[in-house]
């Protein structure tokens, strides 16, 4: 049974080396859909902690950074 029936799947726009302006606009619209702090990390950068945080706020920021990295790496075509 498919538990995701009726749910939309939003994928990052794939960049294949052409049409950079279109991809930039789409990426800027896509990344905030991952969470409120995602675009803030993209623009301001992220300081990696020496260890994985143990408090709730630190864990959420660490998790959000992982979403950013995953979305950006997943948006490049390797062909």
PDB file of N, CA, C and O in Angstrom:
ATOM      1  N   UNK A   1       0.841  -1.173   0.000  1.00  0.00           N
ATOM      2  CA  UNK A   1       0.000   0.000   0.000  1.00  0.00           C
ATOM      3  C   UNK A   1       0.891   1.243   0.000  1.00  0.00           C
ATOM      4  O   UNK A   1       1.886   1.303   0.722  1.00  0.00           O
ATOM      5  N   UNK A   2       0.534   2.205  -0.793  1.00  0.00           N
ATOM      6  CA  UNK A   2       1.282   3.447  -0.890  1.00  0.00           C
ATOM      7  C   UNK A   2       0.749   4.447   0.131  1.00  0.00           C
ATOM      8  O   UNK A   2      -0.386   4.910   0.010  1.00  0.00           O
ATOM      9  N   UNK A   3       1.547   4.778   1.121  1.00  0.00           N
ATOM     10  CA  UNK A   3       1.138   5.727   2.157  1.00  0.00           C
ATOM     11  C   UNK A   3       1.214   7.168   1.700  1.00  0.00           C
ATOM     12  O   UNK A   3       0.740   8.066   2.396  1.00  0.00           O
ATOM     13  N   UNK A   4       1.799   7.399   0.548  1.00  0.00           N
ATOM     14  CA  UNK A   4       1.997   8.767   0.075  1.00  0.00           C
ATOM     15  C   UNK A   4       0.989   9.152  -0.999  1.00  0.00           C
ATOM     16  O   UNK A   4       1.200  10.127  -1.720  1.00  0.00           O
ATOM     17  N   UNK A   5      -0.083   8.414  -1.114  1.00  0.00           N
ATOM     18  CA  UNK A   5      -1.076   8.690  -2.131  1.00  0.00           C
ATOM     19  C   UNK A   5      -1.646  10.094  -1.952  1.00  0.00           C
ATOM     20  O   UNK A   5      -2.056  10.482  -0.857  1.00  0.00           O
ATOM     21  N   UNK A   6      -1.662  10.830  -3.028  1.00  0.00           N
ATOM     22  CA  UNK A   6      -2.210  12.172  -2.995  1.00  0.00           C
ATOM     23  C   UNK A   6      -1.220  13.244  -2.582  1.00  0.00           C
ATOM     24  O   UNK A   6      -1.541  14.431  -2.639  1.00  0.00           O
ATOM     25  N   UNK A   7      -0.020  12.853  -2.167  1.00  0.00           N
ATOM     26  CA  UNK A   7       0.989  13.839  -1.767  1.00  0.00           C
ATOM     27  C   UNK A   7       1.842  14.201  -2.968  1.00  0.00           C
ATOM     28  O   UNK A   7       2.259  13.322  -3.722  1.00  0.00           O
ATOM     29  N   UNK A   8       2.102  15.467  -3.152  1.00  0.00           N
ATOM     30  CA  UNK A   8       2.960  15.902  -4.232  1.00  0.00           C
ATOM     31  C   UNK A   8       4.422  15.726  -3.878  1.00  0.00           C
ATOM     32  O   UNK A   8       4.802  15.785  -2.708  1.00  0.00           O
ATOM     33  N   UNK A   9       5.215  15.514  -4.867  1.00  0.00           N
ATOM     34  CA  UNK A   9       6.651  15.371  -4.662  1.00  0.00           C
ATOM     35  C   UNK A   9       7.340  16.569  -5.302  1.00  0.00           C
ATOM     36  O   UNK A   9       7.274  16.755  -6.517  1.00  0.00           O
ATOM     37  N   UNK A  10       7.988  17.365  -4.496  1.00  0.00           N
ATOM     38  CA  UNK A  10       8.682  18.532  -5.010  1.00  0.00           C
ATOM     39  C   UNK A  10      10.152  18.184  -5.121  1.00  0.00           C
ATOM     40  O   UNK A  10      10.789  17.832  -4.128  1.00  0.00           O
ATOM     41  N   UNK A  11      10.694  18.280  -6.330  1.00  0.00           N
ATOM     42  CA  UNK A  11      12.096  17.971  -6.558  1.00  0.00           C
ATOM     43  C   UNK A  11      12.842  19.260  -6.868  1.00  0.00           C
ATOM     44  O   UNK A  11      12.266  20.197  -7.420  1.00  0.00           O
ATOM     45  N   UNK A  12      14.120  19.309  -6.514  1.00  0.00           N
ATOM     46  CA  UNK A  12      14.882  20.516  -6.842  1.00  0.00           C
ATOM     47  C   UNK A  12      15.062  20.636  -8.345  1.00  0.00           C
ATOM     48  O   UNK A  12      15.150  19.625  -9.041  1.00  0.00           O
ATOM     49  N   UNK A  13      15.116  21.867  -8.856  1.00  0.00           N
ATOM     50  CA  UNK A  13      15.375  22.041 -10.282  1.00  0.00           C
ATOM     51  C   UNK A  13      16.793  21.559 -10.591  1.00  0.00           C
ATOM     52  O   UNK A  13      17.734  21.901  -9.875  1.00  0.00           O
ATOM     53  N   UNK A  14      16.947  20.775 -11.641  1.00  0.00           N
ATOM     54  CA  UNK A  14      18.239  20.206 -12.007  1.00  0.00           C
ATOM     55  C   UNK A  14      18.986  21.164 -12.928  1.00  0.00           C
ATOM     56  O   UNK A  14      18.432  21.649 -13.914  1.00  0.00           O
ATOM     57  N   UNK A  15      20.231  21.428 -12.604  1.00  0.00           N
ATOM     58  CA  UNK A  15      21.078  22.302 -13.418  1.00  0.00           C
ATOM     59  C   UNK A  15      21.998  21.453 -14.277  1.00  0.00           C
ATOM     60  O   UNK A  15      22.812  20.684 -13.765  1.00  0.00           O
ATOM     61  N   UNK A  16      21.859  21.599 -15.588  1.00  0.00           N
ATOM     62  CA  UNK A  16      22.675  20.819 -16.514  1.00  0.00           C
ATOM     63  C   UNK A  16      23.706  21.678 -17.246  1.00  0.00           C
ATOM     64  O   UNK A  16      24.302  21.227 -18.224  1.00  0.00           O
ATOM     65  N   UNK A  17      23.916  22.888 -16.791  1.00  0.00           N
ATOM     66  CA  UNK A  17      24.914  23.759 -17.388  1.00  0.00           C
ATOM     67  C   UNK A  17      24.330  24.836 -18.283  1.00  0.00           C
ATOM     68  O   UNK A  17      25.054  25.717 -18.746  1.00  0.00           O
ATOM     69  N   UNK A  18      23.041  24.778 -18.530  1.00  0.00           N
ATOM     70  CA  UNK A  18      22.430  25.802 -19.372  1.00  0.00           C
ATOM     71  C   UNK A  18      21.259  26.446 -18.636  1.00  0.00           C
ATOM     72  O   UNK A  18      20.744  25.898 -17.661  1.00  0.00           O
ATOM     73  N   UNK A  19      20.852  27.605 -19.116  1.00  0.00           N
ATOM     74  CA  UNK A  19      19.716  28.340 -18.580  1.00  0.00           C
ATOM     75  C   UNK A  19      19.857  28.628 -17.088  1.00  0.00           C
ATOM     76  O   UNK A  19      18.986  28.285 -16.289  1.00  0.00           O
ATOM     77  N   UNK A  20      20.959  29.257 -16.733  1.00  0.00           N
ATOM     78  CA  UNK A  20      21.273  29.559 -15.333  1.00  0.00           C
ATOM     79  C   UNK A  20      20.243  30.477 -14.677  1.00  0.00           C
ATOM     80  O   UNK A  20      19.910  30.288 -13.507  1.00  0.00           O
ATOM     81  N   UNK A  21      19.736  31.464 -15.409  1.00  0.00           N
ATOM     82  CA  UNK A  21      18.784  32.411 -14.826  1.00  0.00           C
ATOM     83  C   UNK A  21      17.511  31.680 -14.396  1.00  0.00           C
ATOM     84  O   UNK A  21      16.995  31.919 -13.304  1.00  0.00           O
ATOM     85  N   UNK A  22      17.007  30.793 -15.250  1.00  0.00           N
ATOM     86  CA  UNK A  22      15.813  30.010 -14.913  1.00  0.00           C
ATOM     87  C   UNK A  22      16.061  29.166 -13.673  1.00  0.00           C
ATOM     88  O   UNK A  22      15.220  29.131 -12.774  1.00  0.00           O
ATOM     89  N   UNK A  23      17.196  28.490 -13.608  1.00  0.00           N
ATOM     90  CA  UNK A  23      17.509  27.630 -12.471  1.00  0.00           C
ATOM     91  C   UNK A  23      17.646  28.440 -11.185  1.00  0.00           C
ATOM     92  O   UNK A  23      17.206  28.003 -10.122  1.00  0.00           O
ATOM     93  N   UNK A  24      18.252  29.609 -11.286  1.00  0.00           N
ATOM     94  CA  UNK A  24      18.429  30.457 -10.098  1.00  0.00           C
ATOM     95  C   UNK A  24      17.073  30.859  -9.517  1.00  0.00           C
ATOM     96  O   UNK A  24      16.884  30.829  -8.301  1.00  0.00           O
ATOM     97  N   UNK A  25      16.142  31.231 -10.373  1.00  0.00           N
ATOM     98  CA  UNK A  25      14.811  31.628  -9.920  1.00  0.00           C
ATOM     99  C   UNK A  25      14.089  30.441  -9.290  1.00  0.00           C
ATOM    100  O   UNK A  25      13.477  30.577  -8.231  1.00  0.00           O
ATOM    101  N   UNK A  26      14.159  29.288  -9.933  1.00  0.00           N
ATOM    102  CA  UNK A  26      13.496  28.087  -9.413  1.00  0.00           C
ATOM    103  C   UNK A  26      14.108  27.631  -8.089  1.00  0.00           C
ATOM    104  O   UNK A  26      13.390  27.233  -7.172  1.00  0.00           O
ATOM    105  N   UNK A  27      15.426  27.693  -7.996  1.00  0.00           N
ATOM    106  CA  UNK A  27      16.099  27.265  -6.767  1.00  0.00           C
ATOM    107  C   UNK A  27      15.741  28.194  -5.616  1.00  0.00           C
ATOM    108  O   UNK A  27      15.526  27.743  -4.491  1.00  0.00           O
ATOM    109  N   UNK A  28      15.678  29.474  -5.894  1.00  0.00           N
ATOM    110  CA  UNK A  28      15.325  30.441  -4.847  1.00  0.00           C
ATOM    111  C   UNK A  28      13.892  30.225  -4.359  1.00  0.00           C
ATOM    112  O   UNK A  28      13.582  30.527  -3.207  1.00  0.00           O
ATOM    113  N   UNK A  29      13.028  29.714  -5.211  1.00  0.00           N
ATOM    114  CA  UNK A  29      11.658  29.394  -4.802  1.00  0.00           C
ATOM    115  C   UNK A  29      11.596  28.043  -4.101  1.00  0.00           C
ATOM    116  O   UNK A  29      10.785  27.854  -3.195  1.00  0.00           O
ATOM    117  N   UNK A  30      12.444  27.100  -4.511  1.00  0.00           N
ATOM    118  CA  UNK A  30      12.403  25.745  -3.968  1.00  0.00           C
ATOM    119  C   UNK A  30      12.984  25.641  -2.559  1.00  0.00           C
ATOM    120  O   UNK A  30      12.368  25.028  -1.687  1.00  0.00           O
ATOM    121  N   UNK A  31      14.131  26.216  -2.326  1.00  0.00           N
ATOM    122  CA  UNK A  31      14.820  26.028  -1.049  1.00  0.00           C
ATOM    123  C   UNK A  31      14.011  26.456   0.175  1.00  0.00           C
ATOM    124  O   UNK A  31      14.026  25.734   1.172  1.00  0.00           O
ATOM    125  N   UNK A  32      13.311  27.580   0.158  1.00  0.00           N
ATOM    126  CA  UNK A  32      12.504  27.932   1.330  1.00  0.00           C
ATOM    127  C   UNK A  32      11.382  26.930   1.624  1.00  0.00           C
ATOM    128  O   UNK A  32      10.886  26.869   2.748  1.00  0.00           O
ATOM    129  N   UNK A  33      10.985  26.150   0.623  1.00  0.00           N
ATOM    130  CA  UNK A  33       9.947  25.148   0.871  1.00  0.00           C
ATOM    131  C   UNK A  33      10.450  24.038   1.787  1.00  0.00           C
ATOM    132  O   UNK A  33       9.651  23.271   2.323  1.00  0.00           O
ATOM    133  N   UNK A  34      11.754  23.947   1.971  1.00  0.00           N
ATOM    134  CA  UNK A  34      12.335  22.941   2.859  1.00  0.00           C
ATOM    135  C   UNK A  34      12.309  23.368   4.322  1.00  0.00           C
ATOM    136  O   UNK A  34      12.491  22.542   5.217  1.00  0.00           O
ATOM    137  N   UNK A  35      12.086  24.644   4.561  1.00  0.00           N
ATOM    138  CA  UNK A  35      12.028  25.139   5.938  1.00  0.00           C
ATOM    139  C   UNK A  35      12.367  26.614   5.978  1.00  0.00           C
ATOM    140  O   UNK A  35      13.012  27.141   5.072  1.00  0.00           O
ATOM    141  N   UNK A  36      11.935  27.265   7.019  1.00  0.00           N
ATOM    142  CA  UNK A  36      12.091  28.714   7.136  1.00  0.00           C
ATOM    143  C   UNK A  36      13.550  29.159   7.206  1.00  0.00           C
ATOM    144  O   UNK A  36      13.882  30.248   6.738  1.00  0.00           O
ATOM    145  N   UNK A  37      14.414  28.343   7.775  1.00  0.00           N
ATOM    146  CA  UNK A  37      15.806  28.751   7.962  1.00  0.00           C
ATOM    147  C   UNK A  37      16.730  28.345   6.825  1.00  0.00           C
ATOM    148  O   UNK A  37      17.919  28.662   6.854  1.00  0.00           O
ATOM    149  N   UNK A  38      16.204  27.650   5.825  1.00  0.00           N
ATOM    150  CA  UNK A  38      17.055  27.135   4.759  1.00  0.00           C
ATOM    151  C   UNK A  38      17.710  28.262   3.968  1.00  0.00           C
ATOM    152  O   UNK A  38      18.926  28.255   3.777  1.00  0.00           O
ATOM    153  N   UNK A  39      16.921  29.228   3.508  1.00  0.00           N
ATOM    154  CA  UNK A  39      17.502  30.296   2.699  1.00  0.00           C
ATOM    155  C   UNK A  39      18.477  31.142   3.527  1.00  0.00           C
ATOM    156  O   UNK A  39      19.457  31.664   2.996  1.00  0.00           O
ATOM    157  N   UNK A  40      18.205  31.270   4.809  1.00  0.00           N
ATOM    158  CA  UNK A  40      19.114  31.998   5.701  1.00  0.00           C
ATOM    159  C   UNK A  40      20.494  31.336   5.720  1.00  0.00           C
ATOM    160  O   UNK A  40      21.514  32.025   5.712  1.00  0.00           O
ATOM    161  N   UNK A  41      20.525  30.026   5.746  1.00  0.00           N
ATOM    162  CA  UNK A  41      21.800  29.297   5.720  1.00  0.00           C
ATOM    163  C   UNK A  41      22.483  29.464   4.368  1.00  0.00           C
ATOM    164  O   UNK A  41      23.703  29.614   4.304  1.00  0.00           O
ATOM    165  N   UNK A  42      21.706  29.439   3.288  1.00  0.00           N
ATOM    166  CA  UNK A  42      22.286  29.602   1.947  1.00  0.00           C
ATOM    167  C   UNK A  42      22.964  30.960   1.829  1.00  0.00           C
ATOM    168  O   UNK A  42      24.092  31.051   1.344  1.00  0.00           O
ATOM    169  N   UNK A  43      22.295  31.998   2.262  1.00  0.00           N
ATOM    170  CA  UNK A  43      22.851  33.345   2.132  1.00  0.00           C
ATOM    171  C   UNK A  43      23.948  33.648   3.147  1.00  0.00           C
ATOM    172  O   UNK A  43      24.948  34.282   2.810  1.00  0.00           O
ATOM    173  N   UNK A  44      23.769  33.205   4.371  1.00  0.00           N
ATOM    174  CA  UNK A  44      24.701  33.578   5.431  1.00  0.00           C
ATOM    175  C   UNK A  44      25.790  32.566   5.715  1.00  0.00           C
ATOM    176  O   UNK A  44      26.755  32.871   6.416  1.00  0.00           O
ATOM    177  N   UNK A  45      25.648  31.367   5.181  1.00  0.00           N
ATOM    178  CA  UNK A  45      26.625  30.324   5.461  1.00  0.00           C
ATOM    179  C   UNK A  45      26.288  29.590   6.744  1.00  0.00           C
ATOM    180  O   UNK A  45      25.371  29.969   7.472  1.00  0.00           O
ATOM    181  N   UNK A  46      27.027  28.559   7.004  1.00  0.00           N
ATOM    182  CA  UNK A  46      26.808  27.729   8.185  1.00  0.00           C
ATOM    183  C   UNK A  46      28.163  27.381   8.773  1.00  0.00           C
ATOM    184  O   UNK A  46      29.076  26.982   8.050  1.00  0.00           O
ATOM    185  N   UNK A  47      28.290  27.528  10.056  1.00  0.00           N
ATOM    186  CA  UNK A  47      29.518  27.167  10.742  1.00  0.00           C
ATOM    187  C   UNK A  47      29.355  25.752  11.288  1.00  0.00           C
ATOM    188  O   UNK A  47      28.539  25.514  12.178  1.00  0.00           O
ATOM    189  N   UNK A  48      30.133  24.814  10.752  1.00  0.00           N
ATOM    190  CA  UNK A  48      30.036  23.438  11.214  1.00  0.00           C
ATOM    191  C   UNK A  48      30.550  23.322  12.644  1.00  0.00           C
ATOM    192  O   UNK A  48      31.631  23.819  12.956  1.00  0.00           O
ATOM    193  N   UNK A  49      29.781  22.668  13.514  1.00  0.00           N
ATOM    194  CA  UNK A  49      30.230  22.491  14.889  1.00  0.00           C
ATOM    195  C   UNK A  49      31.314  21.416  14.964  1.00  0.00           C
ATOM    196  O   UNK A  49      31.409  20.560  14.084  1.00  0.00           O
ATOM    197  N   UNK A  50      32.118  21.464  16.004  1.00  0.00           N
ATOM    198  CA  UNK A  50      33.163  20.457  16.197  1.00  0.00           C
ATOM    199  C   UNK A  50      32.550  19.080  16.442  1.00  0.00           C
ATOM    200  O   UNK A  50      33.128  18.060  16.065  1.00  0.00           O
ATOM    201  N   UNK A  51      31.380  19.056  17.072  1.00  0.00           N
ATOM    202  CA  UNK A  51      30.663  17.810  17.354  1.00  0.00           C
ATOM    203  C   UNK A  51      29.203  18.001  16.975  1.00  0.00           C
ATOM    204  O   UNK A  51      28.725  19.130  16.861  1.00  0.00           O
ATOM    205  N   UNK A  52      28.500  16.896  16.780  1.00  0.00           N
ATOM    206  CA  UNK A  52      27.069  16.987  16.519  1.00  0.00           C
ATOM    207  C   UNK A  52      26.399  17.556  17.763  1.00  0.00           C
ATOM    208  O   UNK A  52      26.607  17.039  18.860  1.00  0.00           O
ATOM    209  N   UNK A  53      25.599  18.610  17.616  1.00  0.00           N
ATOM    210  CA  UNK A  53      24.970  19.252  18.774  1.00  0.00           C
ATOM    211  C   UNK A  53      24.047  18.292  19.533  1.00  0.00           C
ATOM    212  O   UNK A  53      23.477  17.365  18.958  1.00  0.00           O
ATOM    213  N   UNK A  54      23.919  18.538  20.818  1.00  0.00           N
ATOM    214  CA  UNK A  54      23.051  17.703  21.651  1.00  0.00           C
ATOM    215  C   UNK A  54      21.793  18.443  22.089  1.00  0.00           C
ATOM    216  O   UNK A  54      20.821  17.809  22.501  1.00  0.00           O
ATOM    217  N   UNK A  55      21.791  19.775  22.008  1.00  0.00           N
ATOM    218  CA  UNK A  55      20.586  20.509  22.401  1.00  0.00           C
ATOM    219  C   UNK A  55      19.637  20.620  21.199  1.00  0.00           C
ATOM    220  O   UNK A  55      20.061  20.471  20.053  1.00  0.00           O
ATOM    221  N   UNK A  56      18.375  20.879  21.463  1.00  0.00           N
ATOM    222  CA  UNK A  56      17.342  20.883  20.426  1.00  0.00           C
ATOM    223  C   UNK A  56      17.625  21.917  19.339  1.00  0.00           C
ATOM    224  O   UNK A  56      17.544  21.596  18.153  1.00  0.00           O
ATOM    225  N   UNK A  57      17.953  23.144  19.720  1.00  0.00           N
ATOM    226  CA  UNK A  57      18.192  24.209  18.754  1.00  0.00           C
ATOM    227  C   UNK A  57      19.381  23.878  17.862  1.00  0.00           C
ATOM    228  O   UNK A  57      19.314  24.061  16.646  1.00  0.00           O
ATOM    229  N   UNK A  58      20.441  23.404  18.440  1.00  0.00           N
ATOM    230  CA  UNK A  58      21.621  23.029  17.673  1.00  0.00           C
ATOM    231  C   UNK A  58      21.349  21.888  16.711  1.00  0.00           C
ATOM    232  O   UNK A  58      21.840  21.887  15.583  1.00  0.00           O
ATOM    233  N   UNK A  59      20.561  20.910  17.164  1.00  0.00           N
ATOM    234  CA  UNK A  59      20.212  19.780  16.301  1.00  0.00           C
ATOM    235  C   UNK A  59      19.363  20.226  15.120  1.00  0.00           C
ATOM    236  O   UNK A  59      19.570  19.761  13.999  1.00  0.00           O
ATOM    237  N   UNK A  60      18.409  21.123  15.359  1.00  0.00           N
ATOM    238  CA  UNK A  60      17.549  21.609  14.273  1.00  0.00           C
ATOM    239  C   UNK A  60      18.375  22.380  13.243  1.00  0.00           C
ATOM    240  O   UNK A  60      18.159  22.221  12.041  1.00  0.00           O
ATOM    241  N   UNK A  61      19.309  23.205  13.687  1.00  0.00           N
ATOM    242  CA  UNK A  61      20.165  23.947  12.771  1.00  0.00           C
ATOM    243  C   UNK A  61      21.063  22.998  11.978  1.00  0.00           C
ATOM    244  O   UNK A  61      21.262  23.188  10.779  1.00  0.00           O
ATOM    245  N   UNK A  62      21.595  21.994  12.636  1.00  0.00           N
ATOM    246  CA  UNK A  62      22.428  20.975  11.994  1.00  0.00           C
ATOM    247  C   UNK A  62      21.614  20.218  10.933  1.00  0.00           C
ATOM    248  O   UNK A  62      22.100  19.955   9.833  1.00  0.00           O
ATOM    249  N   UNK A  63      20.388  19.882  11.279  1.00  0.00           N
ATOM    250  CA  UNK A  63      19.480  19.183  10.375  1.00  0.00           C
ATOM    251  C   UNK A  63      19.119  20.060   9.172  1.00  0.00           C
ATOM    252  O   UNK A  63      19.089  19.583   8.037  1.00  0.00           O
ATOM    253  N   UNK A  64      18.850  21.323   9.421  1.00  0.00           N
ATOM    254  CA  UNK A  64      18.517  22.247   8.340  1.00  0.00           C
ATOM    255  C   UNK A  64      19.691  22.401   7.391  1.00  0.00           C
ATOM    256  O   UNK A  64      19.496  22.453   6.177  1.00  0.00           O
ATOM    257  N   UNK A  65      20.899  22.475   7.916  1.00  0.00           N
ATOM    258  CA  UNK A  65      22.072  22.565   7.061  1.00  0.00           C
ATOM    259  C   UNK A  65      22.198  21.318   6.180  1.00  0.00           C
ATOM    260  O   UNK A  65      22.562  21.419   5.008  1.00  0.00           O
ATOM    261  N   UNK A  66      21.901  20.160   6.735  1.00  0.00           N
ATOM    262  CA  UNK A  66      21.955  18.924   5.951  1.00  0.00           C
ATOM    263  C   UNK A  66      20.933  18.957   4.816  1.00  0.00           C
ATOM    264  O   UNK A  66      21.207  18.454   3.726  1.00  0.00           O
ATOM    265  N   UNK A  67      19.761  19.541   5.057  1.00  0.00           N
ATOM    266  CA  UNK A  67      18.761  19.686   4.000  1.00  0.00           C
ATOM    267  C   UNK A  67      19.282  20.571   2.875  1.00  0.00           C
ATOM    268  O   UNK A  67      19.088  20.267   1.698  1.00  0.00           O
ATOM    269  N   UNK A  68      19.942  21.666   3.238  1.00  0.00           N
ATOM    270  CA  UNK A  68      20.498  22.585   2.247  1.00  0.00           C
ATOM    271  C   UNK A  68      21.534  21.865   1.382  1.00  0.00           C
ATOM    272  O   UNK A  68      21.482  21.930   0.154  1.00  0.00           O
ATOM    273  N   UNK A  69      22.461  21.189   2.027  1.00  0.00           N
ATOM    274  CA  UNK A  69      23.526  20.484   1.306  1.00  0.00           C
ATOM    275  C   UNK A  69      22.920  19.426   0.385  1.00  0.00           C
ATOM    276  O   UNK A  69      23.324  19.312  -0.772  1.00  0.00           O
ATOM    277  N   UNK A  70      21.969  18.663   0.877  1.00  0.00           N
ATOM    278  CA  UNK A  70      21.328  17.617   0.086  1.00  0.00           C
ATOM    279  C   UNK A  70      20.600  18.208  -1.123  1.00  0.00           C
ATOM    280  O   UNK A  70      20.708  17.681  -2.230  1.00  0.00           O
ATOM    281  N   UNK A  71      19.873  19.282  -0.916  1.00  0.00           N
ATOM    282  CA  UNK A  71      19.125  19.910  -2.005  1.00  0.00           C
ATOM    283  C   UNK A  71      20.073  20.461  -3.074  1.00  0.00           C
ATOM    284  O   UNK A  71      19.831  20.299  -4.270  1.00  0.00           O
ATOM    285  N   UNK A  72      21.140  21.105  -2.637  1.00  0.00           N
ATOM    286  CA  UNK A  72      22.072  21.674  -3.607  1.00  0.00           C
ATOM    287  C   UNK A  72      22.843  20.607  -4.377  1.00  0.00           C
ATOM    288  O   UNK A  72      22.987  20.705  -5.595  1.00  0.00           O
ATOM    289  N   UNK A  73      23.331  19.606  -3.686  1.00  0.00           N
ATOM    290  CA  UNK A  73      24.047  18.518  -4.372  1.00  0.00           C
ATOM    291  C   UNK A  73      23.115  17.734  -5.279  1.00  0.00           C
ATOM    292  O   UNK A  73      23.520  17.289  -6.353  1.00  0.00           O
ATOM    293  N   UNK A  74      21.877  17.565  -4.859  1.00  0.00           N
ATOM    294  CA  UNK A  74      20.918  16.820  -5.667  1.00  0.00           C
ATOM    295  C   UNK A  74      20.405  17.571  -6.877  1.00  0.00           C
ATOM    296  O   UNK A  74      19.720  16.999  -7.725  1.00  0.00           O
ATOM    297  N   UNK A  75      20.731  18.844  -6.960  1.00  0.00           N
ATOM    298  CA  UNK A  75      20.216  19.650  -8.071  1.00  0.00           C
ATOM    299  C   UNK A  75      21.190  19.771  -9.246  1.00  0.00           C
ATOM    300  O   UNK A  75      20.889  20.451 -10.227  1.00  0.00           O
ATOM    301  N   UNK A  76      22.329  19.132  -9.159  1.00  0.00           N
ATOM    302  CA  UNK A  76      23.295  19.180 -10.257  1.00  0.00           C
ATOM    303  C   UNK A  76      23.252  17.893 -11.060  1.00  0.00           C
ATOM    304  O   UNK A  76      23.227  16.795 -10.504  1.00  0.00           O
ATOM    305  N   UNK A  77      23.244  18.045 -12.375  1.00  0.00           N
ATOM    306  CA  UNK A  77      23.273  16.899 -13.263  1.00  0.00           C
ATOM    307  C   UNK A  77      24.721  16.450 -13.438  1.00  0.00           C
ATOM    308  O   UNK A  77      25.608  17.287 -13.607  1.00  0.00           O
ATOM    309  N   UNK A  78      24.968  15.169 -13.401  1.00  0.00           N
ATOM    310  CA  UNK A  78      26.327  14.666 -13.591  1.00  0.00           C
ATOM    311  C   UNK A  78      26.524  14.089 -14.967  1.00  0.00           C
ATOM    312  O   UNK A  78      27.499  13.376 -15.205  1.00  0.00           O
ATOM    313  N   UNK A  79      25.623  14.381 -15.875  1.00  0.00           N
ATOM    314  CA  UNK A  79      25.784  13.887 -17.242  1.00  0.00           C
ATOM    315  C   UNK A  79      26.290  14.965 -18.159  1.00  0.00           C
ATOM    316  O   UNK A  79      26.483  14.722 -19.350  1.00  0.00           O
TER     317      UNK A  79
END
